[in-house]
Amino acid sequence: MRFQQEAARDNRLAEERGLASARGRSTAASSTTSGISMNGDSIISQPSTFDPDQSHYDTVKPVGSGAGGASIGSPGRPKFVAVTALEDVQAVRCAEFHPHGKVYAVGSNSKTLRICAYPKLSDLREDHVTYQPTVLFKRTRHHKGSIYCMAWSPVGDLMATGSNDKTVKLMRFNADTSNLEGQEIELTMHDGTVRDVCFLEDTSNKSSLLISGGAGDCKIYVTDCATGQPYQALSGHSGHILSLYNWGGAMFVSGSQDKTVRFWDLRTRGCVDMVAPQTQPGSRVGSPVAAICMDPSGRLLVSGHEDASCVLYDVRGGRTVQCFKPHASDIRSIRFSPSAYYLLTAGYDNKLVLTDLQGDLTMPLPSVVVAQHADKVISGRWHPTEFSFLSTSADKTATLWALPPV
């Protein structure tokens, strides 16, 4: 099993590196687990070849026939195809891959929760015809309101969902049957819409902790999944919590309507740092933080904002590396690819954009539109081992995108 996982990881890394090979840049492993090189406390990378006259937002063109794959921004750049599209009767807000990658969950404004099978992609072609995914589990009226967010525990045995009915639901998942089993736990400590949830592993007693935040009192709650009891309320934000992210260990970050990002460490039971990303260079002006993520090393924070800005922040150096605008409207989702070579952002301009992070992060970064919906895109999520991603949209679909084999 371990060999299969390592082989899958190697294949995924090869796909990501293949995208960059036409640039002639080295994509060898850096001193961290990510594709971002470090030098002391500063974030650096190999020099980037980027043509400032080339549009960041050109339509993606098919892969060329030349050897070595294609780079972002090159004439033969890759084209992601829509493999499956799950259709709902209302906007689809969230979708998350299970940690083992064989299934994914989808939650929508119609209050419906589905678990779908991840298809085999070995026969994928450029002329692929999009089809409906296989739904393995479906529950209508899962919440009394829209399903705004969801998360899987790191080992995949638990799922949590949050809603504008002000509740969080915690459920046990059986990976063998792909069904939710047992008695669900309903958490009612929030007094507003629950906007995001994430799990942490408490290594001291080997149990899962659930972090949840949203509107209302602007507090972040910590729930012990073993007992189903919230035991900590973290105060600090003065606006609604819009995004939560954990990259392993006892720390997590939160993004808020108050235009700040806060770093939390459960070992100290409080906020350990706060950043107010500047979205207008040369000024102290910021914008609500609608999406956040951290690279696997915990050194580079990326925030997505309602003014369409994306900010790269060097955590150890305590400085902004760069602010750029890959979208024409609100950025609602942001995620590093599993090896952190690329950044996937989703926006209210109906687009999903891939940004190359392998060059000098202080220089203009090559970005390209890799997928598009008929309405606002609400979330984008990478598959844990393959170079594919899920997107959800106000156009009432959840779509799986992947690259055909070269």
N, C-alpha and C positions, 0 to 999 in steps of 0.2 A: 504493500500500500504506500509506504514511504517512497519507494522508488518511483511509483506512478505519480505521486505528488511532485517529486523533484523533477521528473521528466516534463510534467505539465508546466511547471514553473520555468524550466529552461526554454520550452517552446514559446511561452508567452514573452519572455525576455528577448528571445530571438526575433519575434515579430516586432517588438518595440524598437529594437536596435536596427532592424531592417528598414524601418521608416526613416532612420537617420543616416543610413549608409551612403546615400547619394551625396551627402554633404561632405563626406571625407573626414568627418570628425570622429574622434575616438569615443566609443561608448563603453569602454572598459569599466569594470566595477570601481567605484570610488572608495574612499576611506570609510564611508558609512554604508548603510543598507540601501540608500537611495541613489538616484542618478545624479545627485547634486554634490559637487566636490566641495571639500572644506579645507581651509588653510588656517590653522589656529582658531581664532574666534570669528573669522570672516568667511562669508559665503562667496565662493568664486566658481568659475567653470571654464571650460575650454573656449577659446575665441569663437565667436559665432559669425557665420557668413550670412548676411541678411541684406537683401536689396530694399532700400527704403522707398524705391519707386514702385515696388510691387504692392498691390493692394493686399491688406491683411485679410480681407473678407471676400475674396474671389470664391466662386462656386468650386467645389471640389471636382477635379477631373479624374478620369479613370487611371489606374496604374499603367505605366508604360511597359513595353515589352523588354526593356533593357534589364540586364542582370543587376542584382544588388538591391532591389526594392526601390522605394521612392522617398524623398524627403518632403516635409511640409514646405510648401512654397515652390517646389520644383514643378516643371511642366508635367511630369508623370506622377504627380502626387496621388496618394491612395484615395479610393472612394469607398466609404462605408455604405453598406446596403442594409435596408430594413428587412430583417429576417422574419420577425413576427410582429404583429400589432394586436394587442388586446383592446377591444372596443367596449366602452362603457356608455351609460346614458348621461353621465355628468362628467365634469372635469376629474382627471386622475391626478392626485396630488403627490403620491409617494410610491416608490417601488424599491425594494432592497433584495440583493442576492443573499441567499443562505451562505454561510461561511464555506461550505464544501462545494458550492457552485452548481449543484445539480438542480436546484429549484430556486425560484424567486417569488417574493410576495408583492402584491399590489393592493393599495388602498385608494378609495375614491370618494368623491363628494356624495355618491349615491349610497354611502354607508356600507358598501360591499367590500369584503376582504376575500382575496383570491390567492391561492398558491399555484404557480404554474411550473411546468417542467422546462428545464433549459435544454434546447435541442442540440443535436450533433451538428457541427458546422464544417465537417471535413469535405462535404460535397458542395459547399456554398460557391455560387458563381455570380459574376457581375449581372447577369440577366435574371437573377433570382426573383421569383414572384412572392411577395409578402403574404404570409398566411396567419391565421389565428393560432395562438399557442395552445398547448394542451393544458387545461385547467384540472388540477389534481384535487383541489379543495376549494369550496366556495361557501361563504357565509354572508347572507343578506342581513341587513340591520345589525351589523356587528357592533356599531355604536349608535347612539341616539342622534348623532350628528355626523358631519363629514369626518373622514379619516384624514388627518392632517400630516401624520408622521408615523414612522415605524422603525423598528430596529430588531436585529437578532443578537443574542448573546454570543460572545466569541467562540464558544464551543458548539453553538447552534441548537441547544436544547430548549431555549426560551425565545419567545417573541413578545414584543411590547408594541402597542399602538396608542396614539394620542389623538384627541378629537376636540372640536369646538363645543362638544357637550360637557367640557371641562373635566373629563375623566381620562385616566390611563388604564388600559387593560393589559394584564400580564398573563401569558398563556404558555403551556408546555407543548413542545413540538416533538413528534415522533418522526425521525428521519427515515425510518424503514417504511412507514405507511404514508409519509408526507401529509399527515393530518395533525390538527391540534387536538390534544387529549386532556382529559381530567377537568377539574373545576378551575375556571379562570378566576383571576383576582382583579377586582375593580378598585382602583385607587381614586379617591375623591378629594384629595387635599388641595388641588388647584382651584382658583376662583375665576379663571379665564381660560380661553382657548389654549390647549397644549400644542405648542408649535414644533417642538423637537424632543426626541428621546435618544439616549445612548446608554450602552452597558459598559461597566468596568468590572474587572475581576479583582476581588479582594483576596490577595494571595495569603494573607495572614490566617484566614479560615477557609480558604478555597471556595468561596461563595461568590455569586454574581450580585453586583449592585446596579440599580437602575437610576439613571440621572434623567430628570425631566424638567422642562421649563416652558414658559409661554407668556400669555397676557395676564392681566389681573394684578396680583401683588408683586410681580417682577422677581419672585423668589425662585431659586432652583432647588428642587427637592431630591433627596437621596433616599432610595428605598432598598431595604434588604430583601432580595428576592427569595431567600429561604423562608422568611417569616411573612413576607408580603406586607411589611409594615414600613412606612416612611419614618426615618429616624433623624433626619437632618434637613434644615431649611437654610439655604445659603443666601444671604442678602448682600447687596452691593450695587446691582444695576438699578437705574432710575427709569428705565423704559422696558418695554416688552422684550423678552428673550426670544430671538428669532432662529438661533442656530446653536447646536452643541456638537462638540467633536472630541473624541478620545483616540489617542494613538498608542495605547498600551500603558500599563502602569497605573498609578493612582492619580495622575493628573488629567485634566480636561480643560477645554476652552469654551467660552460662550460668547456669542455675538448678539448685540442688542440694538433696539430702536434708539437707545441713548448714544449711538455712534461710537461705542467702545467695545473692545474685546477684553475679557477678563480671564486670567489664568487661575485655576483652582487646584489645590492639592488636598486630597481628603486626609492625608496624614497630619496636616496642620489645621484641618477643619475650617478652611477659609480661603479667601482670595490672596494669592501670593504676588500677583502682578496685574497691571492694567495698561492697555495700549489704546490710544485714540488715533486710528489710522487717518492720515491726511490725504484726502482724495483730490485736493487741488494743490499741486506742487508749489512751494514757496509761501504757502499760507497755512493757517491752523484749521482751515475748514475741513469738516468731515461729513460723513453721510451714514445713515442707518446701516448696520452690518447685517445683511440678510443671509450671508453664507460664510462659513469659515472651514478651513482644514489645515492640517499640519503635515509636513513631510515626515516619512518614517523615522528620521533621526531626531525629530523634535527641535530642529534648528531653524526651519523656515516656515513661518506662518503666512497663509494666504487668505485674504478676506475679500468677499464680494459685496458690493454696495448697491443701494437703491439708485444712486446717480450713475450707474453703469461702470463704476471704477472697480479695478482689481488691484489690490495692494500687496506687494511682497515685503515681508518684514523679517529682518534678521533678529531672531530671538536673543541669542547670546550677545550679539553686538549692540542690541537695543536701538536699532535704526531701521528706517525705511530703505529698502533696496531700490524699489521702483514702484510707480503707480502708472497703470495703463488702462485703456478702455477697449476690451475685446468685443463689447456689445453696444448696441444703440439704446438700450433700455435697462431696467433693473436686472442685476445678476441675482438669481435666486438659488443657485446651487454651484458648488465648486469642489472638485476632487482631484487629487493626484492620481495618476495611473499607478498600479501596484509597485512599480520600480521607481516612481517619481521622475521619469523622463519627460512626461507630458502632464499638462493640466487640462482638465475638461470643465468648461463652464457652461451653464445653461441660463438663458435670459428671457425676459419678457418681450424681446424682439423676435421670438419664435425660433431662435437658433441655438445650436450647440456648437461651441468653438473649442478647437484643440490648439493649445499653445505649447511651443517647444521650449523646454527649460534647460537644454543641454549647452547653450551658449553662455556668454557673459550676461549674468542676470541684471547688470546695470545698463545694458544696451537694449535697443528695441527688440522685442521678442517676436519671432515668426508665429503668426496665428492664422488659422484657416477654419472656415465653417465646414463641419463634417456631417451635420445632420440638421434637418429643419422640420418643424411642425406647422400645422395650419393655424395655430394659435399659440399663446404664451407657453413657454417651456418652464416647468416648475421644478423638476429635478433631473439629475443625471448621475448614474452610478456605474462604476467599473465592475466587471466580473472579477472575482478574486484571483483567477489564474490565467484566463484567456484575454486576448486583446479585443474585447467587446464591451458594450455598455448598454444600459437601460435608460430610457428617458420617459418622463411623464408630462402630460400637457393638458391645458385647458381645452384642447381639441377633442377631449374625451378618449384619448388613447394612451397606452403604455407600449412603447416600441423598443424592440431589441435590435441593436445595430452591430454589425461585425464586418471585418475585412475578408473578402474572398482570398483563398490561398494564392500566392504569387507563383 
